[in-house]
Amino acid sequence: MSTQIRRYVSFKLGDEEYGIGAGSVLDLIGTSGVTRSRVAPSYVYGSIRWQGGTLPVLNLRAKLGLPSTLGVERGVVIVVELAALSANAQTMRVGLLVDELPDVCVLRDATIAPFQPLSGPTKAPLVRGIGMLEQRLIFLLDIAQVLDACERAACLDAVANDALAGPQPAARGDLE
């Protein structure tokens, strides 16, 4: 039986709890500086200034096929670094818009079960397993799978278009 211990940053999207490897998380920031994208795919909420640059902010609910009911005033942006998709590609930093403040949890490999999707395929490629901690079930995301190469390019295009168009702050309750 494996005794490997791993740390995850956990967060809520609606009533479900998710986790990502703590090593992928670079920062936790508020949503007050989020600028809503004018023209972008549904999974790109907008962009935010971070450490002298601009990052795309993903609507993680849209990526997971969940209803978009969150108002930006209640959310938190988790800044993560996505691994390069190939030897010739670069890593990419993005913000993930989530509902509630993250927590750090520690899970033993023995408490992680494989994910068996019960419904639609939307969530399946992104979830690597389900962690069990006390009475909580935590969907563990494979952060590298959040965006494929085409989606990464679309995110960068959306940020570039936003920079050319000028700021459009996210409105309270605006996450359609």
N, C-alpha and C positions, 0 to 999 in steps of 0.2 A: 504494500500500500504506500502511495506516495506521501511524503511529508513536506514536499515543497510548499512554501508559503509565498503568496503573491499579494501585492497591494493594488487596490483598485480605487478610483475616484467614482463614487456612485452619485446618481442624480435621479430626479423624477421627471417623467413626461406623463402627465395625467396621473393615473393611479398606478402606473407601472414604474418599476425601478430598474435602472440600467447602470452598467459600470464599464469603465475603460481603464486599461492599464495605467497606473499612476506615472509611469515613466514617459508616457506620451503627453502628459499635461504640462504646459508651460506656464499658465497663468489663469486666474479667475478674475473676471472684470464685470462691472455693472453694465447695464444696457443704455445708460444715458447718452453715450456717444454713438450709438448705432444709427447709421444712415440707411434708410430704406432704399433698395434698388428699384429703379424705374422700369427697367427692362431686364429681366433675368429669369432663368428657369425657376420653377416653383420651389425647389429645394434651396435656392439662394435667397435668404431674407434681405440681406443688405451687406454693409461693410462697416468697419470700425478702424479708427486709428489706433495703432499699437506699436510702441517702441520705434517711432519714427517712420513707420510704414503703414500701409493700409491692408487689412485682411478681409477676405470674404467671411460673412457670417451665415452659416448654414441653418436652415429651418430643419432641425433634426426630426421634428414631427412629420414633415413631408417625406423625408427620406425613408422613414419607417412605416409610412402608410397610416399614420395616426391623424385624427381630426385636428385642425389648426384652431385651437380655442384660446391659446395663450396671448395675453397682452404683453407687449414688450416691457412695460413698466414692472412686471412681476418676475421677469426672467433673469437669468444669469448667463454670461458668455464664458464658456470654457475654451481657452486657447490651447490647441493641440498641434502637434507636428505629425503630419502623415508621412509615412515612409515612402521612399521612391518606389515607383512601380516597376522600374527596370534599371539595369546597370547604367544606362545613359540618361536616366531621368533624375530630377532633383527632388528633394523633400519639399513639402508644401505646408505652410502654416495657415490654419483656418480657425475661425471661432465657431463653436457649437452653441446654439441658443437652446437652453433647457429651462424647465419650469421652476425648479427649486434648487436652492443652494446645495452644492455637492458635499459629500461626506467622504472620508477615506475609510475603507474597510479592508480587512485582511482575510483572505480566504486560503484554505489549504486545497491543493489540487484534488484531494479525495472528496471535497465537498462540491466539486464542479461536475455537472452532468452534461452530456451532449444535448444540444438543442434539437428537438423534434417539432417542426412547425405543424400546427394544427389547422391553420387556415392559409390564406394567400401567401404568395412567394415574396412579398415586399420585404419582410423582416429577415427571412431565412439567410440570405448571403451575408448579412451584417452581424448576425449573432453567432458567436463561436461556442457558447455554452451557457448554462444556467447555474449560477452560484447559489448555494443555500447557506444562509447565515441566520441562526436562530429561527424565527418564524418568517423571514424575508426570502423571497425569490428575486434574484438579481440577474437580468439579461446581460450577459457579458458581450460587449461589442468588439468586433474585429475592426479597429479604427482604420486600418489600412484599406479596408473594403468600402469605406463610407463614400468615396468618390473614385470612379474609374478615370482613365486618361481623358476621355472626352468631357466628362463632367468637371474635371479639374480645369481644363482649358476654358469651359463656359464660365466658371467662377472667376477666373482671372479677367476674362472679357467683361463680365458684369462690373467688376471693380474698376476697370479702366474706363468703361462707359460712364459710370457714376462720377468718376473724377473729372471727366470732360463736361458733364452736364451740371455739375455743382451740387451742393448738399441738398438733401430732402430728408430732414429728420423724421424718424419713425414716430408716428402718432400714438398716443396712449390707446391701448387696446387694438392696435393695428397689427394683426398677424393673420391675414386671410390667405 
